[in-house]
Amino acid sequence: MHQNVIPPHSPRIVLPLAVLLLFLVALMPRMGKFSYDYRRGSPWQYETLISKIDFPILKTDEQMELEREKAGKGIVPYFRYSDSKMNGSIRALEGLDFGEYGYIRPNLILSFRKIYANGVMPDGEIRLERGVGAVSEDVLFIQKDKRADKYPVSEVYNVSSARDKLLADMSGLYTRINMDSLFSKTGVYNLIAPNLVFDKAATELVHAQSADYISPTQGYVSAGQTIVSKGEIVTAEIAQILDSYRVEYDSAFGYERPIVLLWLGNILLALSMVLILYLSIWYTNPFVFADRNRYIYLLFVFFISSAAAFSVERFIPEYVYLIPFPSIALFMLAFFQKRVVLPVYIISLLPLLMFSGNGVELFTMYLTAGVVTIYAFQFFNRGWKQFITALISFAVLAIVHCGFILTDQADANALKPLLLMFLGSMLSVAAYPLIYLFEKLFNLVSTARLIELSDTNNALLQELAHKAPGTFQHSLQVMNMSEAAARAVNANVELVRAGALYHDIGKMRNPLCFIENETSGAGSVNYHAGLDPKQSARDIIRHVSDGIEIAVKYGLPDVIKEFIMSHHGTSATGYFYNRYLNGGGDPDDVKDFFYTGVKPETREQVILMLCDSIEAASRTVKDSSPDAYSKLVDNIVAGKNRDGQFENADISIRDFNKVTDVIKSYLLQLYHERVEYPKRQR
C-alpha cells in the first residue's frame, strides 16, 4: 500500500496543465477593460472622471422600446400622384358647353390645375390591416415621379373640399354668376376626381421601416467634459453616460500601455486559474492524477467552459445567457464525484467573473444554477425527466437575475435575457448526450453507464442468475459489502457496485466447479471428486479468463475487465494448494495453483478483493461473535499482505483501516445472532 504514488511535479501532471495554460492565454482578450465598477444609487468611488474622447450617449433599451412603440402608433398614409387623372379632367372640361358663360373656361381650367397641383384624395377613411395602427390625420406621403415627400394634410384636398375650393375661387371671380347652379348643370363637379392614389402596401412598408429604425443615441459628450465627480451619487442619467463611455472607450482605446504588459497580465491570470484548478483536484481527490484519461478529460471540460466564456464575451457578449454552463457540471458529474465536481465547476466560472462586463451577476447566476443542477440531477437524470432538471436550472437563473434587477444591478429589460436563459437550459438537455461521445473519446465509463450495468435485470446478469444462482447471490452480497466500504472512504460507489456484480461472471461457464452452485441432498454432484488438486485448481482459476472472454463478448468496459482480472490478483487457490502440499506434492511445482491476474491498483479494486474473499470465508464461520468476525477479517487481510497483493495499491493506510472496520461492522450486522422464539406449549 502507498499513498499519492504520483509526485506533484510529475510530467504527466505538469505537462497537461502547461498546455491548458497556453490555451487559456491564447483565448484571453487582447484589449483592456473599462476598469471602473459602479452602480446606480451609490457614490462614485474614484477620482473625477473626465472624458478622453467625444462620444454619443446611447439610449437605454427602455427608451428605445418606448420610441418604437410611439412610432408604431401613428401611420403616415402613402399616396402616388397621378398626372393622368388631372389631364383627363381638364380635357373633359375643355369639351363642356357653358353657353353664354364660355368666357369662364380659361380661369376654370387654371383653378383645376391649382387644385390638382396640391392633390386630391378620395373621400372617406383610409383602411389598413387590423392591428397595424391608426392612420395619421396630420401628415401624409405623396410620391411625385420618383421622390416621396411628407405634406400636411391641410394642404391637400379630398373630393368634397376640392369642389368647395373650386366653387369659392370661381364665385370670387364672377360674382354675378350662380356658379353652383352652373357647375351642377354642366357637370363640372363630376369632373373633379382623386389624383392621389392610395398605396396600401407602401404605407405598411414605410410604417414598418420607420418604426424599426430609431436613433440609438441621444445627446453628445465632448472630450474634456466631466462625466462624474468623486463622491457624486451615480444617478440613472450618469449611469447611462458611463455605460456609453465604456462602450466607446473599449472600442477606441482598448489597452493604453505596452501590449507586452497585457500579455503578461493574461499569463498571470491564466496561471492563477490553472493553479487553483490543480490544487482543488489535489485537495479533493489526488487519485484523479493517477488516471491519465480522467485527468485529461477534467482539464478538457474546464477548457471548453473557459473557451465558451471567452469567445462569447469577445464576439457576442449579449448571448452569454445562452451558454448552458450547468452542463459543464453534468459533464464532470458523469465521471467524477461531487466533491471533485463542485470546486472545478466554480473555477470554470472564473473567466465570467474576471472578464465579463456584468461578471458578478453571471458568476452568481451560473454558480447557483450549477449547484442546484448537481443536486436535482440525482433525482431527474433519465429520459424526459432531464427536462425537469433543465426547468429547475432555468428557474434558478431567472430568480437570481430578477434579484439583480430588483437591486438595480442589472438591466431591467429582462425579457431577452430570460428567453436566452430558457433556451440555454433546454440546450443542456440536448448537450447531455455528448457525455457518451466523451466516454468513447477518453475511454471512460460514465456514472450513467455504471448504473445501467448494475441493473440486475439486464440479460447478462440474468443469465448468471440462471446458470450460477449461488455465484449470483455471492456477487450481490459482495456488492452490498463493497458499497458500504466504498462510501466510508469516498471511493467510486457506482464503479464498485458494477465491478462486484461482474467480477465472477466467468463462473457461469462451469458453475458446478464452484461450491456455492452445488446442490445438496440426493442426486447432488461433487465436481471435484476424483480430480487431482492441480486439475481442480486449473478449473477454478479458469473462471478469470472465461470472465474476460464473456466481458469482451458482451462489450463490458475495460474498468469492469480490470475488476475481473484483479479480484484474485496473483494469489493461490488455498484449499487445493494446501491439499496438494499436504499430499506430498512438489513445492517447486505449484504454478498451477496461482492466479495469473493482476494485483489491485485502485482503491475500488482493493475493496472488491477484500470483500470477495471475506464474504466467501464468512460463510464458514460457526461463531457469530464480534471477535470471530474481527479475527476472520484480520487473518484474510494479513494473508493478502503477506502475498504482496496490495503492494501496487493506491490507497492510504488510513483508508485501508477504515475499509476493514466497515467490513467487520457489516459482517456483524449480517450474521448477528437471532432471538430464539419460545415454543408454544399448548
C-alpha positions as CSV (number, residue, x, y, z in Angstrom):
1,M,0.0,0.0,0.0
2,H,1.2,3.5,-0.7
3,Q,-0.3,7.0,-0.9
4,N,-0.2,9.6,-3.7
5,V,2.1,7.5,-5.9
6,I,2.4,10.3,-8.5
7,P,4.6,13.2,-7.2
8,P,3.2,16.7,-7.7
9,H,6.0,17.6,-10.1
10,S,5.5,14.6,-12.3
11,P,5.5,15.4,-16.0
12,R,2.2,13.6,-16.5
13,I,0.6,16.2,-14.2
14,V,2.5,19.3,-15.1
15,L,2.6,19.0,-18.9
16,P,-1.2,18.9,-19.4
17,L,-1.5,21.9,-17.1
18,A,1.1,23.7,-19.2
19,V,-0.9,23.0,-22.3
20,L,-4.1,24.2,-20.7
21,L,-2.3,27.4,-19.6
22,L,-1.2,28.1,-23.2
23,F,-4.7,27.6,-24.5
24,L,-6.2,29.9,-21.9
25,V,-3.7,32.7,-22.6
26,A,-4.5,32.4,-26.4
27,L,-8.2,32.8,-25.7
28,M,-8.0,35.7,-23.3
29,P,-9.0,39.2,-24.5
30,R,-6.4,41.2,-26.5
31,M,-7.7,44.5,-25.2
32,G,-8.0,46.2,-21.9
33,K,-11.2,46.6,-20.0
34,F,-13.0,49.7,-18.7
35,S,-11.8,49.2,-15.2
36,Y,-14.4,51.2,-13.2
37,D,-17.0,49.5,-11.1
38,Y,-20.2,51.4,-10.4
39,R,-23.9,51.1,-9.6
40,R,-26.8,53.4,-9.6
41,G,-27.6,55.0,-6.2
42,S,-24.0,54.6,-4.9
43,P,-21.3,57.3,-4.7
44,W,-18.5,57.4,-7.4
45,Q,-15.5,56.0,-5.5
46,Y,-12.8,57.0,-7.9
47,E,-11.2,60.3,-8.9
48,T,-13.3,62.7,-11.0
49,L,-13.7,61.1,-14.4
50,I,-13.1,63.3,-17.4
51,S,-13.9,62.1,-20.9
52,K,-10.8,61.5,-23.1
53,I,-12.9,61.2,-26.3
54,D,-16.1,62.5,-28.0
55,F,-18.8,60.0,-27.7
56,P,-22.6,59.8,-28.2
57,I,-24.9,59.0,-25.3
58,L,-26.6,55.7,-26.0
59,K,-30.3,55.3,-25.3
60,T,-31.3,52.6,-22.9
61,D,-33.4,49.6,-24.1
62,E,-36.4,51.0,-22.3
63,Q,-36.1,54.3,-24.2
64,M,-35.7,52.6,-27.5
65,E,-38.7,50.4,-26.8
66,L,-40.9,53.4,-25.9
67,E,-39.8,55.3,-29.1
68,R,-40.6,52.3,-31.2
69,E,-44.0,52.0,-29.5
70,K,-44.7,55.6,-30.1
71,A,-43.6,55.4,-33.8
72,G,-45.7,52.4,-34.3
73,K,-48.9,54.1,-33.2
74,G,-49.1,56.8,-35.9
75,I,-49.2,55.5,-39.5
76,V,-48.5,58.1,-42.3
77,P,-50.5,57.2,-45.4
78,Y,-48.6,56.9,-48.7
79,F,-50.1,58.3,-52.0
80,R,-48.9,58.3,-55.5
81,Y,-49.5,61.4,-57.6
82,S,-51.3,60.8,-60.9
83,D,-50.9,63.3,-63.8
84,S,-53.3,61.3,-66.0
85,K,-56.2,62.0,-63.7
86,M,-55.6,65.8,-63.9
87,N,-55.1,65.7,-67.7
88,G,-58.2,63.6,-68.2
89,S,-60.4,66.0,-66.1
90,I,-59.0,69.1,-68.0
91,R,-59.7,67.5,-71.4
92,A,-63.2,66.8,-70.3
93,L,-63.6,70.3,-69.0
94,E,-62.5,71.7,-72.4
95,G,-65.3,69.9,-74.1
96,L,-68.1,71.2,-71.9
97,D,-70.6,73.7,-73.3
98,F,-71.0,76.7,-71.0
99,G,-73.2,78.7,-73.4
100,E,-73.1,82.4,-72.8
101,Y,-70.6,81.8,-69.9
102,G,-67.9,80.3,-72.1
103,Y,-65.5,83.1,-71.2
104,I,-65.0,81.5,-67.7
105,R,-63.3,78.4,-69.2
106,P,-59.6,79.7,-69.0
107,N,-59.9,80.6,-65.3
108,L,-61.8,77.4,-64.6
109,I,-59.0,75.3,-66.1
110,L,-56.4,77.4,-64.2
111,S,-58.3,76.7,-60.9
112,F,-58.5,73.0,-61.8
113,R,-54.7,72.9,-62.2
114,K,-54.0,74.6,-58.9
115,I,-56.3,72.3,-57.0
116,Y,-54.8,69.2,-58.7
117,A,-51.3,70.6,-58.1
118,N,-51.9,70.3,-54.3
119,G,-53.5,66.9,-54.7
120,V,-57.0,65.5,-54.4
121,M,-57.6,62.4,-52.2
122,P,-60.7,60.3,-52.2
123,D,-63.4,61.0,-49.7
124,G,-63.8,58.6,-46.8
125,E,-61.5,56.8,-44.3
126,I,-58.3,55.0,-45.2
127,R,-58.4,51.3,-44.2
128,L,-55.4,49.1,-43.4
129,E,-55.0,45.7,-42.0
130,R,-56.4,45.2,-38.5
131,G,-53.7,45.6,-35.8
132,V,-51.4,47.8,-37.9
133,G,-52.3,51.0,-36.1
134,A,-54.2,54.3,-36.5
135,V,-53.7,56.4,-39.7
136,S,-52.3,59.8,-39.1
137,E,-54.7,62.7,-39.7
138,D,-52.0,65.3,-39.8
139,V,-49.5,64.3,-42.5
140,L,-49.1,62.1,-45.5
141,F,-46.5,61.0,-48.0
142,I,-47.0,62.0,-51.7
143,Q,-44.8,60.4,-54.4
144,K,-44.3,62.5,-57.5
145,D,-42.1,61.0,-60.1
146,K,-39.5,59.1,-58.1
147,R,-39.5,61.3,-55.0
148,A,-41.8,61.0,-52.0
149,D,-42.2,63.9,-49.6
150,K,-44.2,64.4,-46.4
151,Y,-47.0,67.0,-46.6
152,P,-49.5,68.4,-44.1
153,V,-53.0,67.0,-44.6
154,S,-54.3,70.6,-44.5
155,E,-52.6,71.4,-47.8
156,V,-54.3,68.5,-49.6
157,Y,-57.9,68.3,-50.8
158,N,-60.3,65.5,-50.8
159,V,-63.0,65.4,-53.5
160,S,-65.6,67.4,-51.4
161,S,-63.2,70.1,-50.3
162,A,-61.8,70.4,-53.9
163,R,-65.3,71.1,-55.2
164,D,-65.8,73.7,-52.4
165,K,-62.5,75.3,-53.3
166,L,-63.3,75.4,-57.0
167,L,-66.7,77.0,-56.2
168,A,-65.2,79.6,-53.9
169,D,-62.4,80.5,-56.4
170,M,-64.8,80.9,-59.4
171,S,-67.5,82.7,-57.4
172,G,-65.0,85.2,-56.2
173,L,-64.0,86.0,-59.8
174,Y,-67.6,86.0,-61.2
175,T,-69.9,87.4,-58.6
176,R,-72.9,87.8,-60.9
177,I,-72.9,84.2,-62.0
178,N,-74.5,81.4,-59.9
179,M,-71.6,79.1,-60.1
180,D,-73.1,76.3,-58.1
181,S,-76.1,76.1,-60.4
182,L,-73.8,76.3,-63.5
183,F,-71.4,73.6,-62.3
184,S,-74.3,71.3,-61.4
185,K,-76.0,71.8,-64.7
186,T,-72.8,71.3,-66.8
187,G,-71.4,68.5,-64.8
188,V,-68.2,70.3,-63.7
189,Y,-68.4,68.8,-60.2
190,N,-68.4,65.4,-61.7
191,L,-65.0,66.1,-63.3
192,I,-63.2,66.5,-60.0
193,A,-61.7,63.1,-59.3
194,P,-58.9,62.0,-57.0
195,N,-55.4,62.3,-58.5
196,L,-53.8,60.9,-55.3
197,V,-53.9,57.1,-55.4
198,F,-53.6,55.4,-52.0
199,D,-50.8,52.8,-51.9
200,K,-51.6,50.4,-49.1
201,A,-48.6,48.2,-49.4
202,A,-46.2,51.1,-49.5
203,T,-47.9,52.6,-46.5
204,E,-47.4,49.5,-44.4
205,L,-43.8,49.1,-45.6
206,V,-42.8,52.7,-44.8
207,H,-44.5,52.4,-41.4
208,A,-42.6,49.2,-40.6
209,Q,-39.3,50.8,-41.5
210,S,-39.9,54.0,-39.6
211,A,-41.0,52.0,-36.5
212,D,-38.0,49.8,-36.6
213,Y,-35.4,52.4,-37.1
214,I,-35.0,54.6,-34.1
215,S,-31.8,56.6,-33.5
216,P,-29.8,54.7,-30.8
217,T,-28.3,57.9,-29.4
218,Q,-29.4,61.0,-27.6
219,G,-27.0,63.8,-26.9
220,Y,-23.3,64.0,-27.1
221,V,-20.3,64.3,-24.6
222,S,-17.2,66.1,-25.8
223,A,-13.6,65.3,-24.9
224,G,-12.5,67.1,-21.7
225,Q,-16.1,67.2,-20.3
226,T,-16.5,66.0,-16.7
227,I,-18.6,62.8,-16.6
228,V,-18.8,62.3,-12.8
229,S,-17.1,63.8,-9.9
230,K,-15.5,62.0,-6.9
231,G,-18.2,61.2,-4.3
232,E,-21.1,62.2,-6.6
233,I,-24.1,59.9,-6.5
234,V,-24.4,57.8,-9.7
235,T,-27.9,58.7,-10.8
236,A,-29.7,56.9,-13.7
237,E,-28.6,59.6,-16.1
238,I,-24.9,59.4,-15.0
239,A,-25.0,55.6,-15.2
240,Q,-26.3,55.9,-18.8
241,I,-23.5,58.3,-19.7
242,L,-21.0,55.9,-18.0
243,D,-22.3,52.9,-19.9
244,S,-22.0,54.9,-23.2
245,Y,-18.5,56.0,-22.3
246,R,-17.4,52.4,-21.5
247,V,-18.6,51.1,-24.9
248,E,-16.8,53.9,-26.8
249,Y,-13.7,53.7,-24.6
250,D,-13.3,50.0,-25.2
251,S,-13.6,50.3,-29.0
252,A,-11.4,53.5,-29.2
253,F,-8.6,52.7,-26.8
254,G,-8.8,49.1,-25.5
255,Y,-5.4,49.0,-23.9
256,E,-3.2,52.1,-23.5
257,R,0.0,50.6,-22.1
258,P,2.6,48.4,-23.9
259,I,1.0,45.3,-25.3
260,V,3.6,43.1,-23.6
261,L,2.2,44.1,-20.2
262,L,-1.3,42.9,-21.4
263,W,0.2,39.5,-22.3
264,L,2.0,39.3,-19.0
265,G,-1.2,40.1,-17.1
266,N,-3.1,37.5,-19.1
267,I,-0.4,34.9,-18.3
268,L,-0.6,35.7,-14.6
269,L,-4.4,35.4,-14.5
270,A,-4.4,32.2,-16.5
271,L,-1.7,30.8,-14.2
272,S,-3.8,31.6,-11.2
273,M,-6.7,29.7,-12.6
274,V,-4.6,26.7,-13.5
275,L,-3.0,26.7,-10.0
276,I,-6.4,26.8,-8.3
277,L,-7.6,24.0,-10.6
278,Y,-4.6,21.9,-9.8
279,L,-4.9,22.4,-6.0
280,S,-8.6,21.8,-6.0
281,I,-8.0,18.4,-7.5
282,W,-5.1,17.7,-5.2
283,Y,-7.2,18.5,-2.1
284,T,-10.4,16.8,-3.1
285,N,-9.2,13.6,-4.9
286,P,-5.5,13.3,-5.7
287,F,-6.2,9.8,-7.1
288,V,-7.5,11.5,-10.2
289,F,-3.9,12.3,-11.3
290,A,-3.2,8.5,-11.4
291,D,-5.8,8.0,-14.1
292,R,-4.5,9.8,-17.2
293,N,-7.7,9.7,-19.2
294,R,-9.9,11.0,-16.4
295,Y,-7.3,13.7,-15.6
296,I,-7.1,14.9,-19.2
297,Y,-10.9,14.8,-19.5
298,L,-11.3,17.0,-16.4
299,L,-8.9,19.6,-17.9
300,F,-10.7,19.3,-21.3
301,V,-14.1,20.1,-19.7
302,F,-12.5,23.1,-17.9
303,F,-11.1,24.3,-21.1
304,I,-14.4,24.2,-23.1
305,S,-16.1,26.1,-20.3
306,S,-13.4,28.8,-20.4
307,A,-13.4,28.8,-24.2
308,A,-17.2,29.4,-24.3
309,A,-17.0,32.2,-21.8
310,F,-14.0,34.0,-23.6
311,S,-15.4,33.5,-27.1
312,V,-18.9,34.8,-26.4
313,E,-17.6,37.7,-24.3
314,R,-15.3,38.7,-27.2
315,F,-17.7,38.4,-30.1
316,I,-21.4,38.3,-29.0
317,P,-21.5,39.3,-25.3
318,E,-25.3,39.7,-25.3
319,Y,-25.6,36.0,-25.9
320,V,-23.7,34.9,-22.8
321,Y,-27.0,34.0,-21.2
322,L,-27.4,31.3,-23.9
323,I,-24.4,29.2,-22.8
324,P,-25.6,26.2,-20.7
325,F,-22.8,26.4,-18.1
326,P,-24.6,24.0,-15.7
327,S,-24.0,21.3,-18.4
328,I,-20.3,21.6,-17.6
329,A,-21.2,20.4,-14.1
330,L,-23.1,17.5,-15.6
331,F,-20.2,16.6,-18.0
332,M,-18.0,16.2,-14.9
333,L,-20.6,14.6,-12.7
334,A,-20.9,11.7,-15.2
335,F,-17.3,10.6,-14.4
336,F,-16.4,12.2,-11.0
337,Q,-17.8,12.5,-7.5
338,K,-19.5,15.7,-6.3
339,R,-16.5,16.6,-4.1
340,V,-14.4,16.9,-7.2
341,V,-17.1,18.4,-9.5
342,L,-18.1,21.4,-7.3
343,P,-14.7,23.1,-6.9
344,V,-13.7,22.5,-10.5
345,Y,-17.1,23.9,-11.7
346,I,-16.7,27.0,-9.6
347,I,-13.2,27.6,-11.0
348,S,-14.5,27.1,-14.6
349,L,-16.8,30.2,-14.0
350,L,-13.9,32.5,-13.1
351,P,-13.5,33.8,-16.7
352,L,-17.0,35.2,-16.4
353,L,-16.2,36.9,-13.2
354,M,-13.0,38.4,-14.4
355,F,-13.7,39.4,-17.9
356,S,-17.5,39.9,-18.4
357,G,-19.0,43.4,-18.0
358,N,-21.6,42.0,-15.6
359,G,-19.4,39.3,-14.3
360,V,-20.7,39.3,-10.7
361,E,-24.2,38.7,-11.9
362,L,-23.2,36.0,-14.3
363,F,-20.9,34.2,-11.8
364,T,-23.6,34.2,-9.1
365,M,-26.3,33.1,-11.5
366,Y,-24.4,30.2,-13.0
367,L,-22.8,29.1,-9.7
368,T,-26.3,28.9,-8.1
369,A,-27.8,27.1,-11.1
370,G,-24.9,24.7,-11.4
371,V,-25.0,23.7,-7.7
372,V,-28.8,23.2,-7.8
373,T,-28.5,21.2,-11.1
374,I,-25.9,18.9,-9.5
375,Y,-28.4,18.2,-6.7
376,A,-31.5,17.9,-8.9
377,F,-29.9,15.6,-11.4
378,Q,-29.6,12.8,-9.0
379,F,-33.4,12.6,-9.0
380,F,-34.2,13.6,-12.6
381,N,-31.5,12.1,-14.7
382,R,-33.2,9.7,-17.1
383,G,-35.3,10.3,-20.3
384,W,-37.8,13.1,-20.2
385,K,-37.0,13.8,-16.6
386,Q,-33.9,15.7,-17.7
387,F,-36.3,18.4,-18.9
388,I,-37.3,18.8,-15.3
389,T,-33.7,19.4,-14.3
390,A,-33.4,21.9,-17.2
391,L,-36.6,23.8,-16.0
392,I,-35.2,23.9,-12.4
393,S,-32.0,25.3,-13.7
394,F,-33.9,28.0,-15.7
395,A,-36.0,28.9,-12.7
396,V,-32.9,29.4,-10.5
397,L,-31.2,31.5,-13.3
398,A,-34.4,33.6,-13.6
399,I,-34.7,34.1,-9.8
400,V,-31.1,35.3,-9.4
401,H,-31.3,37.5,-12.4
402,C,-34.5,39.1,-11.1
403,G,-32.7,39.6,-7.8
404,F,-30.0,41.7,-9.6
405,I,-32.7,43.7,-11.4
406,L,-34.5,44.5,-8.2
407,T,-31.3,45.7,-6.6
408,D,-30.7,47.8,-9.7
409,Q,-27.5,45.9,-10.7
410,A,-28.9,44.5,-13.9
411,D,-30.7,45.8,-17.0
412,A,-34.4,46.0,-16.2
413,N,-35.3,44.8,-19.7
414,A,-35.4,41.1,-18.6
415,L,-37.3,39.6,-21.5
416,K,-34.5,38.8,-23.9
417,P,-32.1,37.5,-21.2
418,L,-34.8,35.3,-19.8
419,L,-35.6,33.9,-23.2
420,L,-31.9,33.2,-23.8
421,M,-31.7,31.5,-20.3
422,F,-34.6,29.3,-21.2
423,L,-33.1,28.3,-24.5
424,G,-29.7,27.7,-22.8
425,S,-31.4,25.5,-20.2
426,M,-33.0,23.4,-22.9
427,L,-29.7,23.2,-24.7
428,S,-28.3,21.5,-21.6
429,V,-30.7,18.6,-22.3
430,A,-29.5,18.5,-26.0
431,A,-25.9,18.7,-24.9
432,Y,-26.1,15.8,-22.4
433,P,-25.6,13.0,-25.0
434,L,-22.2,14.4,-25.6
435,I,-21.2,12.5,-22.5
436,Y,-21.4,9.3,-24.5
437,L,-19.1,10.8,-27.1
438,F,-16.6,11.9,-24.4
439,E,-16.9,8.4,-22.9
440,K,-15.6,6.9,-26.2
441,L,-13.0,9.6,-26.9
442,F,-11.4,9.5,-23.5
443,N,-12.0,5.8,-22.9
444,L,-14.1,6.5,-19.8
445,V,-17.1,4.9,-18.2
446,S,-19.9,7.3,-17.2
447,T,-21.9,7.1,-14.0
448,A,-25.0,6.5,-16.1
449,R,-23.3,3.6,-17.8
450,L,-22.3,2.1,-14.5
451,I,-25.8,2.4,-13.2
452,E,-27.1,0.7,-16.3
453,L,-24.6,-2.1,-15.8
454,S,-25.7,-2.5,-12.2
455,D,-29.3,-3.2,-13.2
456,T,-29.7,-6.9,-12.2
457,N,-32.5,-7.3,-14.7
458,N,-30.1,-7.0,-17.7
459,A,-29.6,-10.0,-19.9
460,L,-26.1,-10.9,-18.8
461,L,-26.8,-10.8,-15.1
462,Q,-30.0,-12.7,-15.6
463,E,-28.0,-15.4,-17.4
464,L,-25.6,-15.5,-14.5
465,A,-28.5,-15.9,-12.0
466,H,-30.0,-18.7,-14.1
467,K,-26.8,-20.7,-14.7
468,A,-25.0,-20.0,-11.5
469,P,-27.5,-18.9,-8.8
470,G,-25.1,-19.3,-6.0
471,T,-22.5,-17.2,-7.6
472,F,-25.1,-14.5,-8.4
473,Q,-26.1,-14.4,-4.7
474,H,-22.5,-14.2,-3.7
475,S,-22.0,-11.3,-6.1
476,L,-25.0,-9.5,-4.6
477,Q,-23.5,-9.8,-1.1
478,V,-20.1,-8.7,-2.3
479,M,-21.7,-5.7,-4.0
480,N,-23.6,-4.6,-0.8
481,M,-20.5,-5.1,1.4
482,S,-18.3,-3.2,-1.2
483,E,-20.7,-0.4,-1.4
484,A,-20.6,0.2,2.3
485,A,-16.8,0.2,2.4
486,A,-16.6,2.5,-0.7
487,R,-18.9,5.1,0.9
488,A,-16.7,5.1,4.0
489,V,-13.6,6.2,2.1
490,N,-15.4,8.3,-0.7
491,A,-14.5,5.8,-3.4
492,N,-16.5,5.5,-6.6
493,V,-19.6,3.6,-5.3
494,E,-21.2,3.0,-8.7
495,L,-17.9,1.6,-10.1
496,V,-17.5,-0.8,-7.1
497,R,-21.1,-1.9,-7.4
498,A,-20.7,-2.8,-11.1
499,G,-17.3,-4.5,-10.5
500,A,-18.8,-6.6,-7.7
501,L,-21.7,-7.8,-9.9
502,Y,-19.4,-8.9,-12.8
503,H,-16.2,-10.0,-11.1
504,D,-17.2,-13.7,-11.1
505,I,-19.1,-13.7,-14.4
506,G,-16.8,-16.3,-15.8
507,K,-18.2,-18.9,-13.3
508,M,-21.3,-19.4,-15.4
509,R,-19.2,-21.2,-18.0
510,N,-18.6,-24.1,-15.5
511,P,-20.9,-23.3,-12.5
512,L,-20.7,-26.7,-10.7
513,C,-17.0,-26.3,-10.4
514,F,-17.7,-23.8,-7.5
515,I,-19.1,-24.9,-4.2
516,E,-21.7,-22.1,-4.0
517,N,-23.5,-23.6,-7.0
518,E,-23.6,-27.2,-5.8
519,T,-26.9,-28.6,-4.7
520,S,-27.3,-30.7,-1.5
521,G,-29.3,-33.8,-1.0
522,A,-29.9,-36.8,-3.2
523,G,-28.5,-36.5,-6.7
524,S,-26.0,-33.8,-5.8
525,V,-22.7,-34.0,-7.6
526,N,-19.3,-33.1,-6.3
527,Y,-17.5,-31.7,-9.3
528,H,-14.0,-32.2,-7.8
529,A,-14.5,-35.8,-6.7
530,G,-11.9,-37.9,-8.5
531,L,-9.9,-34.8,-9.7
532,D,-6.3,-34.3,-8.6
533,P,-5.7,-30.9,-6.9
534,K,-3.9,-29.4,-9.9
535,Q,-6.8,-30.1,-12.2
536,S,-9.2,-28.7,-9.7
537,A,-7.1,-25.5,-9.3
538,R,-6.8,-25.1,-13.0
539,D,-10.6,-25.3,-13.5
540,I,-11.2,-22.8,-10.7
541,I,-8.6,-20.4,-12.0
542,R,-10.1,-20.5,-15.5
543,H,-13.1,-18.5,-14.4
544,V,-10.9,-15.4,-14.6
545,S,-10.0,-15.9,-18.3
546,D,-13.6,-17.1,-19.0
547,G,-14.8,-13.9,-17.4
548,I,-12.6,-11.8,-19.7
549,E,-13.9,-13.6,-22.7
550,I,-17.5,-13.1,-21.7
551,A,-16.8,-9.4,-20.9
552,V,-15.4,-8.9,-24.4
553,K,-18.3,-10.7,-26.0
554,Y,-20.9,-8.5,-24.2
555,G,-18.8,-5.3,-24.7
556,L,-18.2,-4.6,-21.0
557,P,-16.0,-1.6,-20.3
558,D,-12.3,-2.0,-19.6
559,V,-12.8,-0.9,-15.9
560,I,-15.0,-3.9,-15.4
561,K,-12.5,-6.2,-17.0
562,E,-9.9,-4.9,-14.6
563,F,-12.0,-6.0,-11.7
564,I,-12.3,-9.5,-13.2
565,M,-8.5,-9.6,-13.6
566,S,-7.6,-8.2,-10.2
567,H,-10.2,-9.6,-7.7
568,H,-7.9,-12.6,-7.0
569,G,-4.7,-10.9,-8.0
570,T,-1.8,-13.4,-8.1
571,S,-3.0,-15.3,-5.0
572,A,-3.2,-19.0,-4.7
573,T,-6.3,-21.3,-4.7
574,G,-5.7,-22.0,-1.0
575,Y,-7.8,-25.2,-0.5
576,F,-6.3,-27.2,-3.3
577,Y,-2.8,-25.7,-2.9
578,N,-2.7,-26.9,0.7
579,R,-4.2,-30.3,-0.3
580,Y,-1.5,-30.7,-2.8
581,L,1.3,-29.9,-0.5
582,N,-0.2,-32.0,2.4
583,G,-0.5,-34.9,0.0
584,G,3.3,-34.8,-0.7
585,G,3.3,-32.6,-3.8
586,D,6.5,-30.9,-5.0
587,P,6.7,-27.4,-3.5
588,D,8.7,-26.3,-6.6
589,D,5.9,-27.3,-9.0
590,V,3.0,-25.2,-7.8
591,K,2.4,-22.7,-10.6
592,D,-0.9,-24.3,-11.5
593,F,-2.3,-23.2,-8.1
594,F,-1.7,-19.4,-8.6
595,Y,-3.9,-16.9,-10.5
596,T,-2.3,-15.1,-13.3
597,G,-4.3,-11.9,-12.9
598,V,-3.0,-8.5,-11.9
599,K,-2.7,-7.1,-8.4
600,P,-5.2,-4.4,-7.5
601,E,-4.1,-0.8,-8.1
602,T,-7.1,1.4,-7.3
603,R,-9.0,1.7,-4.0
604,E,-12.0,0.2,-5.7
605,Q,-10.1,-2.9,-6.7
606,V,-8.7,-3.3,-3.2
607,I,-12.2,-3.1,-1.7
608,L,-13.5,-5.7,-4.1
609,M,-10.7,-8.1,-3.4
610,L,-11.2,-7.9,0.3
611,C,-15.0,-8.1,0.2
612,D,-14.9,-11.1,-2.3
613,S,-12.5,-13.1,-0.1
614,I,-14.1,-12.2,3.2
615,E,-17.7,-12.8,2.1
616,A,-16.9,-16.3,0.8
617,A,-14.9,-17.1,4.0
618,S,-17.6,-15.7,6.3
619,R,-20.0,-18.5,5.3
620,T,-17.7,-21.0,7.1
621,V,-17.7,-19.1,10.4
622,K,-19.6,-21.0,13.1
623,D,-19.1,-18.5,15.9
624,S,-21.1,-15.3,15.3
625,S,-19.3,-13.2,17.9
626,P,-17.6,-9.9,17.1
627,D,-14.2,-11.4,17.9
628,A,-14.7,-14.2,15.5
629,Y,-15.5,-11.9,12.6
630,S,-12.8,-9.5,13.5
631,K,-10.3,-12.3,13.6
632,L,-11.5,-13.6,10.2
633,V,-11.1,-10.2,8.6
634,D,-7.7,-9.7,10.2
635,N,-6.4,-13.1,9.0
636,I,-7.5,-12.6,5.4
637,V,-6.0,-9.1,5.3
638,A,-2.8,-10.4,6.8
639,G,-2.6,-13.2,4.3
640,K,-3.2,-10.8,1.4
641,N,-0.5,-8.6,2.7
642,R,2.0,-11.4,3.1
643,D,1.3,-12.4,-0.5
644,G,2.1,-8.8,-1.6
645,Q,-1.4,-8.4,-3.2
646,F,-1.6,-4.7,-2.1
647,E,1.9,-3.6,-2.9
648,N,0.7,-1.7,-6.0
649,A,-2.5,-0.4,-4.4
650,D,-3.0,3.4,-4.5
651,I,-4.7,3.6,-1.1
652,S,-3.6,5.1,2.2
653,I,-3.2,3.1,5.4
654,R,-5.9,5.3,6.9
655,D,-8.4,4.4,4.2
656,F,-7.4,0.8,4.3
657,N,-8.0,0.5,8.0
658,K,-11.4,2.3,7.6
659,V,-12.4,-0.3,4.9
660,T,-11.6,-3.2,7.2
661,D,-13.5,-1.7,10.1
662,V,-16.6,-1.2,7.9
663,I,-16.4,-4.8,6.7
664,K,-16.2,-6.1,10.2
665,S,-19.3,-4.0,11.2
666,Y,-21.1,-5.2,8.1
667,L,-20.5,-8.9,8.9
668,L,-21.8,-8.4,12.4
669,Q,-25.0,-6.8,11.1
670,L,-25.4,-9.6,8.5
671,Y,-24.7,-12.6,10.7
672,H,-25.8,-11.4,14.2
673,E,-27.5,-13.9,16.5
674,R,-31.2,-14.1,16.2
675,V,-33.7,-14.3,19.0
676,E,-34.8,-17.9,19.6
677,Y,-38.6,-17.9,19.7
678,P,-40.1,-20.0,22.5
679,K,-42.2,-22.9,21.5
680,R,-45.9,-22.7,22.4
681,Q,-46.7,-25.3,25.0
682,R,-50.4,-25.6,24.2
